[in-house]
Amino acid sequence: MNNRTLASGMMSKEKINQDMVDWEKAGNTLLLKGSLDRDSLLSLWQQKENALAGIDIIDVSSLSRVDSAGLALLVRLKEAYQQRGKTLTFSGVSERLNTLITLYGLQALLGDRQLNA
């Protein structure tokens, strides 16, 4: 068993779900849910071509956690779009994520984001 195993030997489904990133498409928007961090982003990175097909907007409002690795992934996706002459916009940016963006000096790159109300 892994480090998510409880003392009783049973795994906490709630804990596992919090540690994962999930996504769904709605038109031209990709809605990210859960936690986007170094432990969870590999699945999204590996499936990015399918996940991002036809996507112009990534809605991050349902992310419970984003660490510096998760932010790096968002930056990489944005840069990949720019290199292809496309626009990728982030919506639903929380105050916490906005603070991380500011701490890393990425306001110019991610300047089109829309903050949560």
Phi and psi restraints in degrees (value plus and minus 20) as a CYANA .aco file:
   2 ASN   PHI    -115.2   -75.2
   2 ASN   PSI    -192.8  -152.8
   3 ASN   PHI     -92.0   -52.0
   3 ASN   PSI     -22.0    18.0
   4 ARG   PHI    -111.2   -71.2
   4 ARG   PSI     -13.8    26.2
   5 THR   PHI     -99.2   -59.2
   5 THR   PSI     113.8   153.8
   6 LEU   PHI     -99.4   -59.4
   6 LEU   PSI     145.7   185.7
   7 ALA   PHI     -76.9   -36.9
   7 ALA   PSI     -51.5   -11.5
   8 SER   PHI     -96.7   -56.7
   8 SER   PSI     -27.2    12.8
   9 GLY   PHI      72.5   112.5
   9 GLY   PSI     -22.7    17.3
  10 MET   PHI    -119.1   -79.1
  10 MET   PSI     128.2   168.2
  11 MET   PHI    -109.4   -69.4
  11 MET   PSI     123.6   163.6
  12 SER   PHI    -106.8   -66.8
  12 SER   PSI      89.3   129.3
  13 LYS   PHI     -82.0   -42.0
  13 LYS   PSI     -60.2   -20.2
  14 GLU   PHI     -80.1   -40.1
  14 GLU   PSI     -64.7   -24.7
  15 LYS   PHI     -83.5   -43.5
  15 LYS   PSI     -63.4   -23.4
  16 ILE   PHI     -82.3   -42.3
  16 ILE   PSI     -64.7   -24.7
  17 ASN   PHI     -83.0   -43.0
  17 ASN   PSI     -55.0   -15.0
  18 GLN   PHI     -88.4   -48.4
  18 GLN   PSI     -47.0    -7.0
  19 ASP   PHI    -109.9   -69.9
  19 ASP   PSI     -15.1    24.9
  20 MET   PHI    -136.5   -96.5
  20 MET   PSI     136.6   176.6
  21 VAL   PHI    -126.9   -86.9
  21 VAL   PSI     116.8   156.8
  22 ASP   PHI    -147.8  -107.8
  22 ASP   PSI     139.1   179.1
  23 TRP   PHI    -169.4  -129.4
  23 TRP   PSI     136.3   176.3
  24 GLU   PHI    -166.9  -126.9
  24 GLU   PSI     130.6   170.6
  25 LYS   PHI    -118.1   -78.1
  25 LYS   PSI     120.4   160.4
  26 ALA   PHI    -159.3  -119.3
  26 ALA   PSI      77.5   117.5
  27 GLY   PHI      44.7    84.7
  27 GLY   PSI    -143.3  -103.3
  28 ASN   PHI    -115.9   -75.9
  28 ASN   PSI      -4.1    35.9
  29 THR   PHI    -134.4   -94.4
  29 THR   PSI     115.3   155.3
  30 LEU   PHI    -125.3   -85.3
  30 LEU   PSI      97.3   137.3
  31 LEU   PHI    -115.6   -75.6
  31 LEU   PSI      97.8   137.8
  32 LEU   PHI    -114.9   -74.9
  32 LEU   PSI     118.9   158.9
  33 LYS   PHI    -154.9  -114.9
  33 LYS   PSI     130.2   170.2
  34 GLY   PHI      76.5   116.5
  34 GLY   PSI    -158.0  -118.0
  35 SER   PHI    -137.6   -97.6
  35 SER   PSI     106.4   146.4
  36 LEU   PHI    -130.1   -90.1
  36 LEU   PSI      73.8   113.8
  37 ASP   PHI    -162.9  -122.9
  37 ASP   PSI    -197.8  -157.8
  38 ARG   PHI     -80.5   -40.5
  38 ARG   PSI     -44.5    -4.5
  39 ASP   PHI    -106.2   -66.2
  39 ASP   PSI     -36.4     3.6
  40 SER   PHI    -138.0   -98.0
  40 SER   PSI     -35.2     4.8
  41 LEU   PHI     -97.9   -57.9
  41 LEU   PSI     -34.4     5.6
  42 LEU   PHI     -79.0   -39.0
  42 LEU   PSI     -60.7   -20.7
  43 SER   PHI     -83.5   -43.5
  43 SER   PSI     -60.7   -20.7
  44 LEU   PHI     -87.7   -47.7
  44 LEU   PSI     -63.2   -23.2
  45 TRP   PHI     -80.2   -40.2
  45 TRP   PSI     -63.3   -23.3
  46 GLN   PHI     -87.6   -47.6
  46 GLN   PSI     -47.0    -7.0
  47 GLN   PHI    -129.9   -89.9
  47 GLN   PSI      -3.1    36.9
  48 LYS   PHI     -79.3   -39.3
  48 LYS   PSI     -56.7   -16.7
  49 GLU   PHI     -82.0   -42.0
  49 GLU   PSI     -67.4   -27.4
  50 ASN   PHI     -89.3   -49.3
  50 ASN   PSI     -63.3   -23.3
  51 ALA   PHI     -83.7   -43.7
  51 ALA   PSI     -54.8   -14.8
  52 LEU   PHI    -117.6   -77.6
  52 LEU   PSI     -21.6    18.4
  53 ALA   PHI     -79.7   -39.7
  53 ALA   PSI     101.8   141.8
  54 GLY   PHI      56.6    96.6
  54 GLY   PSI      -8.4    31.6
  55 ILE   PHI    -117.8   -77.8
  55 ILE   PSI     112.8   152.8
  56 ASP   PHI    -134.0   -94.0
  56 ASP   PSI     -40.8    -0.8
  57 ILE   PHI    -151.1  -111.1
  57 ILE   PSI     115.6   155.6
  58 ILE   PHI    -132.8   -92.8
  58 ILE   PSI      98.1   138.1
  59 ASP   PHI    -111.9   -71.9
  59 ASP   PSI      95.2   135.2
  60 VAL   PHI    -124.4   -84.4
  60 VAL   PSI      -8.2    31.8
  61 SER   PHI     -85.8   -45.8
  61 SER   PSI     -42.2    -2.2
  62 SER   PHI    -119.1   -79.1
  62 SER   PSI      -9.5    30.5
  63 LEU   PHI    -100.6   -60.6
  63 LEU   PSI     107.6   147.6
  64 SER   PHI    -104.3   -64.3
  64 SER   PSI     -42.4    -2.4
  65 ARG   PHI    -175.8  -135.8
  65 ARG   PSI     118.2   158.2
  66 VAL   PHI    -157.4  -117.4
  66 VAL   PSI     104.1   144.1
  67 ASP   PHI    -123.1   -83.1
  67 ASP   PSI    -193.9  -153.9
  68 SER   PHI     -83.4   -43.4
  68 SER   PSI     -52.5   -12.5
  69 ALA   PHI     -87.9   -47.9
  69 ALA   PSI     -60.3   -20.3
  70 GLY   PHI     -84.2   -44.2
  70 GLY   PSI     -61.1   -21.1
  71 LEU   PHI     -83.6   -43.6
  71 LEU   PSI     -60.8   -20.8
  72 ALA   PHI     -80.1   -40.1
  72 ALA   PSI     -58.2   -18.2
  73 LEU   PHI     -83.3   -43.3
  73 LEU   PSI     -64.9   -24.9
  74 LEU   PHI     -80.9   -40.9
  74 LEU   PSI     -61.5   -21.5
  75 VAL   PHI     -83.2   -43.2
  75 VAL   PSI     -64.4   -24.4
  76 ARG   PHI     -82.5   -42.5
  76 ARG   PSI     -61.4   -21.4
  77 LEU   PHI     -82.9   -42.9
  77 LEU   PSI     -63.5   -23.5
  78 LYS   PHI     -81.2   -41.2
  78 LYS   PSI     -64.9   -24.9
  79 GLU   PHI     -84.0   -44.0
  79 GLU   PSI     -59.2   -19.2
  80 ALA   PHI     -82.6   -42.6
  80 ALA   PSI     -60.8   -20.8
  81 TYR   PHI     -83.5   -43.5
  81 TYR   PSI     -65.4   -25.4
  82 GLN   PHI     -81.2   -41.2
  82 GLN   PSI     -59.3   -19.3
  83 GLN   PHI     -84.0   -44.0
  83 GLN   PSI     -46.8    -6.8
  84 ARG   PHI    -114.1   -74.1
  84 ARG   PSI     -14.1    25.9
  85 GLY   PHI      55.2    95.2
  85 GLY   PSI       1.5    41.5
  86 LYS   PHI    -128.7   -88.7
  86 LYS   PSI     144.3   184.3
  87 THR   PHI    -132.6   -92.6
  87 THR   PSI     112.4   152.4
  88 LEU   PHI    -143.3  -103.3
  88 LEU   PSI     104.3   144.3
  89 THR   PHI    -133.1   -93.1
  89 THR   PSI     123.3   163.3
  90 PHE   PHI    -125.0   -85.0
  90 PHE   PSI     110.9   150.9
  91 SER   PHI    -139.6   -99.6
  91 SER   PSI     138.9   178.9
  92 GLY   PHI      51.9    91.9
  92 GLY   PSI      10.6    50.6
  93 VAL   PHI     -90.9   -50.9
  93 VAL   PSI     102.2   142.2
  94 SER   PHI     -95.8   -55.8
  94 SER   PSI     145.9   185.9
  95 GLU   PHI     -80.8   -40.8
  95 GLU   PSI     -58.3   -18.3
  96 ARG   PHI     -84.3   -44.3
  96 ARG   PSI     -64.5   -24.5
  97 LEU   PHI     -87.9   -47.9
  97 LEU   PSI     -58.6   -18.6
  98 ASN   PHI     -80.9   -40.9
  98 ASN   PSI     -58.5   -18.5
  99 THR   PHI     -82.6   -42.6
  99 THR   PSI     -63.3   -23.3
 100 LEU   PHI     -83.0   -43.0
 100 LEU   PSI     -63.0   -23.0
 101 ILE   PHI     -78.6   -38.6
 101 ILE   PSI     -64.4   -24.4
 102 THR   PHI     -87.0   -47.0
 102 THR   PSI     -63.0   -23.0
 103 LEU   PHI     -79.2   -39.2
 103 LEU   PSI     -54.9   -14.9
 104 TYR   PHI    -110.7   -70.7
 104 TYR   PSI     -18.5    21.5
 105 GLY   PHI      46.2    86.2
 105 GLY   PSI      16.6    56.6
 106 LEU   PHI    -124.4   -84.4
 106 LEU   PSI      -3.1    36.9
 107 GLN   PHI     -79.7   -39.7
 107 GLN   PSI     -59.0   -19.0
 108 ALA   PHI     -86.4   -46.4
 108 ALA   PSI     -62.5   -22.5
 109 LEU   PHI     -90.1   -50.1
 109 LEU   PSI     -59.3   -19.3
 110 LEU   PHI    -126.9   -86.9
 110 LEU   PSI       6.1    46.1
 111 GLY   PHI     -86.1   -46.1
 111 GLY   PSI     -35.1     4.9
 112 ASP   PHI    -109.6   -69.6
 112 ASP   PSI     -16.4    23.6
 113 ARG   PHI     -86.4   -46.4
 113 ARG   PSI     135.4   175.4
 114 GLN   PHI    -132.5   -92.5
 114 GLN   PSI     103.4   143.4
 115 LEU   PHI     -95.1   -55.1
 115 LEU   PSI     128.6   168.6
 116 ASN   PHI     -83.4   -43.4
 116 ASN   PSI     129.7   169.7
